[in-house]
Amino acid sequence: AVNDPFVMGAWGKDQGVGDKVMMVADGSAKFAEATGLVLDLTERGLGKRVQRFAMLVDDGVVKSIHIDEGTFEKTSAEQMLSELG
């Protein structure tokens, strides 16, 4: 997420993810920009953000990436879990 590591840590703790989910901070939106996932909401006072996406990474290799615009259809937990099964 385009956030600082403290926010990501607090979010992970609140959600009880433990070691199951890696909460990664992208405070400067460098990852979002490098992957083409940046969402510029500067005009709305929110700065650079990241599109809603879900990515399946196995041993450092991106196996799939899904991007949603206004829905959670492609990026839902159920969708991503179905790819693991």
C-alpha positions as CSV (number, residue, x, y, z in Angstrom):
1,A,0.0,0.0,0.0
2,V,1.1,3.6,-0.5
3,N,1.6,4.2,3.2
4,D,4.4,4.3,5.7
5,P,5.6,1.1,7.5
6,F,4.0,2.2,10.8
7,V,0.5,2.4,9.3
8,M,1.1,-1.0,7.5
9,G,2.3,-2.6,10.8
10,A,-0.7,-1.3,12.7
11,W,-3.1,-2.4,9.9
12,G,-1.6,-5.9,9.9
13,K,-1.8,-6.1,13.7
14,D,-5.4,-4.9,13.7
15,Q,-6.3,-7.5,11.1
16,G,-4.4,-10.3,12.9
17,V,-2.4,-11.3,9.8
18,G,0.6,-12.5,11.8
19,D,3.2,-14.1,9.5
20,K,0.5,-15.1,6.9
21,V,0.5,-11.8,5.0
22,M,3.5,-9.5,4.3
23,M,2.3,-6.0,4.9
24,V,4.6,-3.9,2.6
25,A,4.8,-0.1,2.7
26,D,5.3,1.9,-0.5
27,G,5.4,5.4,1.0
28,S,6.8,7.2,-2.0
29,A,4.6,5.2,-4.5
30,K,7.8,3.9,-6.3
31,F,6.5,0.4,-6.6
32,A,3.2,1.6,-7.8
33,E,4.8,3.8,-10.4
34,A,7.3,1.0,-11.5
35,T,4.5,-1.5,-12.0
36,G,2.1,0.9,-13.7
37,L,-0.3,0.7,-10.8
38,V,-0.1,4.3,-9.7
39,L,-3.4,6.1,-9.2
40,D,-3.0,9.8,-9.1
41,L,-5.6,11.4,-6.9
42,T,-3.7,14.7,-6.4
43,E,-6.7,16.6,-7.7
44,R,-8.8,15.2,-4.9
45,G,-6.2,16.0,-2.3
46,L,-5.0,12.4,-1.8
47,G,-1.8,12.4,-3.8
48,K,-0.4,9.4,-5.4
49,R,-2.0,6.1,-4.4
50,V,-2.1,2.6,-5.9
51,Q,-4.9,0.9,-7.8
52,R,-6.7,-1.9,-6.0
53,F,-4.8,-5.0,-7.0
54,A,-4.0,-8.5,-5.9
55,M,-0.8,-10.2,-6.8
56,L,0.2,-13.8,-6.4
57,V,4.0,-14.1,-6.0
58,D,5.8,-17.4,-5.6
59,D,9.5,-17.3,-4.6
60,G,9.9,-13.7,-6.0
61,V,8.1,-14.5,-9.3
62,V,4.8,-12.8,-10.1
63,K,2.4,-15.7,-11.1
64,S,-0.7,-13.5,-11.5
65,I,-1.9,-10.0,-11.0
66,H,-5.5,-8.8,-10.9
67,I,-6.7,-5.2,-11.0
68,D,-10.2,-4.0,-10.0
69,E,-11.8,-0.7,-10.8
70,G,-14.6,-0.1,-8.3
71,T,-15.3,-3.7,-7.5
72,F,-13.6,-6.4,-5.5
73,E,-14.5,-9.2,-8.0
74,K,-11.0,-9.9,-9.3
75,T,-9.0,-9.0,-6.1
76,S,-11.1,-10.8,-3.5
77,A,-9.6,-13.2,-1.0
78,E,-11.8,-15.9,-2.5
79,Q,-10.5,-15.3,-6.0
80,M,-6.8,-15.3,-4.8
81,L,-7.3,-18.4,-2.7
82,S,-8.9,-20.2,-5.7
83,E,-5.6,-19.7,-7.5
84,L,-3.7,-21.5,-4.7
85,G,-5.9,-24.5,-4.8
